[in-house]
Amino acid sequence: MDTEPHTFLRSEHRRSRIAILWRGDAAARREATPQNSRFVRVFEALDAAGIEALPVVYDETFADLVRDQLLTMDGVLVWVDPIHQGKTRAALDALLRGVAAKRPWVSAHPDVILKIGVKEVLHRTRHLGWGADTHRYATADAFRAEFPPRLRAAGPRVLKQNRGNGGQGVWKVEALPDATVRVLHALRGSQPEELPLEAFMARCELYFGWGGCIIDQPFQLRLPEGMIRCYISGSKVAGFGHQLIKALIPPPPEGPDSPQAQPGPRIMHGPDAPQFQALRRLMEDEWIPQLMETLAIDEASLPVIWDADFLYGPRDADGADTYVLCEINASSCFAIPDEAPAAIARTVRDRIARNVQSDTSG
């Protein structure tokens, strides 16, 4: 029997143990294996790197069991959306903070998510080259006072609740005569709706609850050209995905549930894809270092897998593409390119080695 089950790796005789955590019910927890998980390629990459990875299914109803299990691990990789079937991450984030304070490192740590995995990052980093005319409304009063004149003066805007996924709480807003607006929710299946601006803003006030603020960006006219998802492991680009999205684009006459209204497939590419090398250089050489400096995040705290979603901005004077950041996903970045599991394993291995070195030198 292992007489020190809660100690870090002290020699090469025991493989490091990493939990891969996702949300599910009691049956999913009982039945979970690396092979029947959607993260099977991540399990395989970690195993090939000499790291033992174990599936851990979480739900609030058996949170104590999960906590006890995580405390036997050397690290925890988390894939849980901010909002899932009406449940938030509030209880899970508290659990992960407690676990991380006692022993294993957690990726992504809830405090890191609150810096990069919320829409507020668009405002805090608006001065970077990926920024736009971005505003933050901290209170309902500020929203009611500042948004109407900005909408009238600046053209169509996109409002985003601070924490969400799947298009929840993301709206395109266009001003119409007589203090009315046309709005379109980014949630799949949505239809344009016309209503008084005041009524729409009242609908948005719930976003000042758990999310805490509303972010306001200009609508990007090149949206129909698609979204580029840049996948990052630590501070290095691990691949790209390009998708012709339909969110915030009015549905065709066939309706929002028709095949014509569905987004195209996300075409995955490795980190060396030629068409994305300009974006890769910007990310690795400029924007990620500037993000870390702006938000006071060290490299070891960056998630082992995260992504930055870009829309095409206006072309520059030379006709080259520019990129506008529209979201960072750090809570549950999946699916991922084929090259990403190996990148995750390298990042995990490096962090284990750093932690072992720190532990033994301390």
N, C-alpha and C positions, 0 to 999 in steps of 0.2 A: 504494500500500500504506500502511496505517496504521502510522506509524513509532513510535507510542506506544500499543500495544494494551493496556497495563496501567495506563493513567492514567484518573482519574476524568473526568467531564464537565467540560470547561474552558470551553466556549462552547455556543451554541445550535445549532452546526452538526452535532453528533453526538447522536443520541438515546441516552438511557440504555438500557443493556442489562440485563435482569433474567432470571435463570434460574428456571424453574419445574421443580422436581425431584420425581420420584416413583420408587418402586421398580419394577424390571422386569428381564427377562433381556436377553441380547444382541440377540435378534430385536426385542424391543420398543424397544430403544435405536435400532436401525437404522431402524425404521419410524415412529418418533414424529414427529408434526407437531402444530402447534397445532390443526388442524382435526379430527384423529382422536383427540384427547385428551379425557378427561372434563372437563378444565379449559378447554374451548374458550371459554366465556363469560368466564373470567378473562383469557385471552389477548386476546379482543376488547376488553374494557374497558381493559386496559393500552394496547393499540394506539390506542384512541380518546383516551387521555390523553397520547399522544405518546411512549409508552414501548415499546421493542422487547423482546418477551418470547420466550425460546427454550426449547424442551423439553429437559430433561436427565434421562435415565433412569439410575438408580443400581443397582448391585449390587456386592457385595464383590469379585467376580471381575474387575471392570474399574474399581476405585476410583481408580487413578492417572489414568486418562483423564478421569474425572469431576472430580477435583481440578484438573487442568490447565485444563479447560473453565471451571470456576467462577472461577478466578483471572483470567479475562478479563472477568468480569461486574462490574456496579456493585452488584448485590444478588442474593440468592438466596431464593426462596420455596419452602419445603419441605413436602411432604405425604407423610410416611412414618409408618406405625403403629409403636408401640413393639414389638409382636410380630407377625410375619407369617410363617406357615408355618414356625415354629420358629426364625426369624431375629430377632435383636434389633437395636436401633439402636446398639449399642456402637461398632462400627467407623465407622459413618456419623457419629455424634456427634463422635468424635475428628477425623474429616476436616473436619467443619464448623467445629469450634473452630480448627483450623489455618488454614482458609481465611479465617475472619472476622478472625483475628489479623493477616493479611497485607493484606487489601484489602476485599472486598465485605462489606456488612452482610448478616446472615442472619436470616431470620424463619421459624420461631421459633428463636432461638439455643438450643443445647442447655442452656446454663446457666439460661436463662429457663424452659425446659420443666421442669427439675429443681426450679424453685420453684413453678410454677403447674400444670404438666401431670402431676402425680403425685398420688396419693391423700393424701399427707402434707399437702397444702395444706388438706385438710379439718380437720386437727388444728391447724395453725398459724393458721388463721383462724376457729377455732371461737367466738371472742369476738365476731365480727361478727354482724349481724342474720340472716345466712343459716346460722348455726351450729346445732349440736345437741349432744347428750351424746356427744362424740367422744373416743376414746382412741387412743393410739398404743403399739404393742408393738415395741420396738426390737430385742429378742432373743427367741429361742425360750424361754429361761428365764423372761423376764418374761411372755410369752404364757401359758405353762403355769401360772404362779402367779396371774396377775391375771384371766384371762378366765373361768375356771369360776365364781368367786363373782359376778362381774358378770353373767354370763348367768343365773344362778339368781335374782338380785335384781332385774334390770332388764327381764326379758322378752326377746322375740326380738331378735336382733342381726343386723347385716350386717357381715361381715368382707370386707376388700378388700386385695388385694396392692397394693403401692405403684405398680408400673408394669404396665400391661396395657390391653387393649382388647377389645371384643366380648364382655364379660362374663367373660373369663378371670380366674380367681382372685377372683371375687366370690361370696359365699355368704350365704344366709339360714340362721341357726342358731336352733333352738328347743330348749329343754331338755325332756327327757322323764324319767320316773322311772328310778331305778337307774343314774344317771350315763350315760345314753344321750342322744343328740340326734337330731333330725330336721333334715337339711340339704338345701338345694336350691341347685345351682350356677346362676349367671345365664347360663351358656353355653346357647345355643339348643339345644333337644332334650333338656335334662336332666330327670331324674325325681327326686322326693324320695327320700331314702335315710335309713334309721335305722341308727345304729352307735354304739359307745361313744365318748363325748366324747374320751377319750384317743387313740383311733385317728384321729379326725378331726383333732385338733390335730397329731398326728404327720404327717398328710398335708399340712398347711399349712406345715410347717417349711421347705420348699423356698422359700417366699416371702421368707425372710430372706437369700436369695442376691442375685441381681441387683437385686431390688426394694428390699431393705434393711429393710423393716418391714411391719407389718400395721396397718391402720386399722380401727377398730371404731366403728360407729354404730348407733343404734336403728333398728329396722325401722319404716318410715313406713306407718301404716295406710291412708292415702289413696293408696297406690301405684296401685290400680286406676283412679284418675281420670286417670292419665297423667303423663308427664314433659314439662316445658317446657324446651326448649333455647333459650337466649338467645345469639345470635350477636353477636360484638363484633369491630370492626375498630379496632385501637389501643385507645382508651378510650371509643369511641362504639358504641352498640347498632346493629347492622346488620340485625336481623330476629329472628324467632322461629320455632320449630317446636314443634308440640304432637303428641304421639304416645301412643296407648294401648299401653303396653309390656306384655309378658308375662313378662319376666325376673323371677325370684323369686316368681312366682305359680304355684301348683301347676297342672300341665296338666289339661285336662278329661278325662273318661273315654275320649274318642276317642284320647288319647295325645299325646305331646309333638311329634310330627311332623304332626299333623292340621291342617287349615286353621283350626280353632277355636283352636289353640294359638299361632298366629302373631301377631306384633304388628300393630297397625293401621298404616296409612300415616302418615308424618309430614306433617302439614298445615303448610305453610310460610306465614308471614305477614311483611309488611314491618315496619320499626321503628315505624310509626305505628299498628299494630293496636290498636284501643281497649281490648280485653280485657287487654292486657299493659302498659298505660301505667304502672300502679303499680309493676310490676316494673322497667320501664325507668328510672323516676325513681330507684328504690332503687339500681339498678346504676350509673347515670351520676353521681348526686349523692352517693352514700354508699359503696357497697360497692367499686366499682373504685378510687376514691381511697384507701380504707382498705386494700385489698389491696396497692396499690402502696407505701403507707407501711409496712405490716407486713413486706413481703417485700423492701423496698429495691429496687424496680424503677421506673425512670423511664419516662415515657410513650413515649419513642422506642424503648424496648426491648420494649414490649408487642407480641405477634404481630400481623401485619396481618390475620389472621383466627383467632379462637379462639372457644370456646363454653363456657358454664357451664350445666350440667344441673341442673334443680331439680325436686324433688318437692313436692307440696302438704303443708305441715305442718298442725298443728292450727289451726282457726280461732281468731281472737283474740276478745276480750270483745265486740267489736262485730259478730262474725260474718264479718269479712273474712278473706280467705286470707292465710296466711303461707307462706313458701317456705324449703325446706331444700336447701342445696347438696349434691349427691351426687357430682359429678365436674366437673373442668375438662378439656377437650380442647384441647391446643395443638400436638400433634404432627401430626395429620392431620384437620383439621376439614373434612369434606365428606360429604354434599352440603350445599349452602348455599342460602339464599333467593335469589330472582331479583334482589333489590336489593343483594345482598352483593358481586358482582363490581365494581360501580361504587364501592362503599365501599372495597374493597381497592385499586382504582386510585387513589382520592383519598389514601389513607394512604401508598401507595408513592410517589406524586408528592410529597407533603409531606416524606417522609423523604429522597428524592433531593435536593430543594431544600435541606433542612437540611444534608445532607452536603456538597453543593457549596459552600454558604455557609461551612461550617466549614473545608473544604479550602482555599478561596481566601483566607479570612481568616487561616489559619495560615501 
